[in-house]
Amino acid sequence: MVKPDLLEILRCPHCVREKGGLLTLHRDAWLICQDCGRKYPIVDDIPVMLIDEGDKWVNTAQDALPVPPPAK
């Protein structure tokens, strides 16, 4: 589980410079950007905050995201 204080400071690396880039926690396994819809997996309690990783899941519906996220 990602610590709540870490969730408060994390922002979407794609949006953070132009928008808020606020992230919401989805099923304790994904961080979803409220601005662009990119979805970042949490693998072994570590958020994978790479834009390329968020791009892979941008068109996947929230309900279709695998839990747990696939490991690389």
N, C-alpha and C positions, 0 to 999 in steps of 0.2 A: 504494500500500500504506500502511495506517495504521501509524504507528510503535508499537512494542511498549510504550513507556512511556506513550503516550496510552491504549492499551487497558487498562492497569492502573488508570487513574483514572476512566475513563468508567463511568457507571452509568445504568440505565434511569431516565429522568426521571419515569416514572409510579410506580415502586416505591421509589425511593431513600429516601424519608422513612419508610416503614413496614417495608420489607424490605431485603435486601442490594442488589437490583437488579443483580446480577452479569451481565455480558454475555459471550457466547461468540462468537468469530469463525467465520463459516460461509463457506467457499469464497472467502475474501478479499474478499467483496462484501456481507456482511450481518452485523449484530450482533444476536444473539438473547438476550433476557432469560430467565434461568433461572427467574425467579419467575412472570412473567405470560405469557410466550410472545410478547410483541410483537417485531416484527422491524423493525430500522432499516437502511435501505440505506446503502451507502457509495458516493457518487457523486463521481467525480473525486478520489478519495482523501480525501474529507471525509465523515465520518459525519453523516447527517441525523437528529439526535436530537430530533425533534419528536414529541410524543405522538400527534398526528393522523396522522403518517406511520406510526408503529408500529401504530396502530389499523387502517390499511388492509390490513396483512399478517398480522394476528394469527391469522386462520383459514386461512392458506395453509401447507401442509405444507413443511417444510424442503427436501425434494427437489423441490418445485414452484416454489421461488423462482427468478426469472429472474436469470441471470448473463450480462452485467452487469445491475444494477438499471436500471429505466427512468429516464431523466432527466426532470425536470419539464417 
